[in-house]
Amino acid sequence: MSESPLDPLTKRQDYGSLALEEGSLLPNPLEQLKVWITEADEAGVYEPNAMVLSTIDPDGNPSSRTVLLRGVDETGLYFYTDYGSRKGLALLAHSAVSLVFPWYLQHRQVKVFGHAMPTETEVSDAYFTSRPRDSQIGAWASDQSQPIDSRESLEAKVRQMEAKFENSDTVPRPEKWGGFLVEPERIEFWAGRTSRLHDRITFTKASDGWDVQRLQP
Ligand SMILES: Cc1cc2nc3c(=O)[nH]c(=O)nc-3n(C[C@H](O)[C@H](O)[C@H](O)COP(=O)(O)O)c2cc1C
């Protein structure tokens, strides 16, 4: 294997020394997550609400991909997708998920472990309505994760759907498309420190709130 000081695989970055103390985090990790997303946005992170979602396929194999976090409330985290996609089918078979927000620019990471369930139809409808019309048409046109013979065939499907809805002011939500709510059981905040002695604070759901623990780096 070739090694050069410019090789990104061998480069060693010195992470910041901004301490992460148990007491400096909000008692509710979902509120703290919102603070960190805002701070990532302010720091110039592109798509600060992007998270890597890992699921378990129906055959037991893991798979991961990026999705956008579109809402957080006291129950959990919301994202939207095609229920017939690989992740959709995986989640309908195995609800266990892990999520990672990788904010490398800030030497920060949040991991969420929990279970995902389809959102109420009203929640999916409300979010679908807020999307641009082209994205709504796209949801009808694309059977996400299914093979297609060419880009032209995909564009033909889009034109077909544009024609289908040309006389309606609004595009209804396709039943196959909607939200998932991830109810977290554990949320970990990670901050990079010098000499790889990073800070890790983990919140575990308890009957009366959240238990807080520091983990070794
Ligand atoms: C920054 C970014 C944001 C994305 N957001 C979403 C999203 O919110 N929902 C979604 O279905 N796919 C999203 N995707 C595409 C997914 O990563 C993935 O390619 C797609 O959902 C199909 O995944 P699957 O075959 O594992 O189901 C996003 C991709 C990127 C790079």
The ligand as a MOL file (V3000), in Angstrom:
LIG
                    3D

  0  0  0     0  0            999 V3000
M  V30 BEGIN CTAB
M  V30 COUNTS 31 33 0 0 0
M  V30 BEGIN ATOM
M  V30 1 C -27.8670 14.0280 1.6660 0
M  V30 2 C -28.8500 12.9580 1.2860 0
M  V30 3 C -30.1400 13.0230 1.7680 0
M  V30 4 C -31.0750 12.0310 1.4470 0
M  V30 5 N -32.3310 12.0950 1.9900 0
M  V30 6 C -33.2180 11.1070 1.7330 0
M  V30 7 C -34.4930 11.0990 2.3910 0
M  V30 8 O -34.8180 11.9470 3.2360 0
M  V30 9 N -35.3520 10.0990 2.0610 0
M  V30 10 C -35.0300 9.1150 1.1730 0
M  V30 11 O -35.8610 8.2460 0.9130 0
M  V30 12 N -33.8220 9.0820 0.5630 0
M  V30 13 C -32.9060 10.0490 0.8280 0
M  V30 14 N -31.6590 10.0190 0.2400 0
M  V30 15 C -31.3300 8.9000 -0.6720 0
M  V30 16 C -30.9450 7.6730 0.1640 0
M  V30 17 O -29.6390 7.8220 0.6830 0
M  V30 18 C -31.0380 6.3550 -0.6110 0
M  V30 19 O -30.2170 6.3910 -1.7560 0
M  V30 20 C -32.4710 6.0460 -1.0630 0
M  V30 21 O -33.4170 6.4130 -0.0900 0
M  V30 22 C -32.6130 4.5570 -1.3630 0
M  V30 23 O -32.1840 3.8200 -0.2410 0
M  V30 24 P -32.6020 2.2980 -0.0010 0
M  V30 25 O -32.4790 1.6000 -1.3400 0
M  V30 26 O -31.6430 1.7880 1.0010 0
M  V30 27 O -34.0250 2.3030 0.4880 0
M  V30 28 C -30.7060 10.9720 0.5760 0
M  V30 29 C -29.3860 10.9000 0.1080 0
M  V30 30 C -28.4750 11.8700 0.4660 0
M  V30 31 C -27.0500 11.7440 -0.0180 0
M  V30 END ATOM
M  V30 BEGIN BOND
M  V30 1 1 1 2
M  V30 2 1 2 3
M  V30 3 2 2 30
M  V30 4 2 3 4
M  V30 5 1 4 5
M  V30 6 1 4 28
M  V30 7 2 5 6
M  V30 8 1 6 7
M  V30 9 1 6 13
M  V30 10 2 7 8
M  V30 11 1 7 9
M  V30 12 1 9 10
M  V30 13 2 10 11
M  V30 14 1 10 12
M  V30 15 2 12 13
M  V30 16 1 13 14
M  V30 17 1 14 15
M  V30 18 1 14 28
M  V30 19 1 15 16
M  V30 20 1 16 17
M  V30 21 1 16 18
M  V30 22 1 18 19
M  V30 23 1 18 20
M  V30 24 1 20 21
M  V30 25 1 20 22
M  V30 26 1 22 23
M  V30 27 1 23 24
M  V30 28 2 24 25
M  V30 29 1 24 26
M  V30 30 1 24 27
M  V30 31 2 28 29
M  V30 32 1 29 30
M  V30 33 1 30 31
M  V30 END BOND
M  V30 END CTAB
M  END
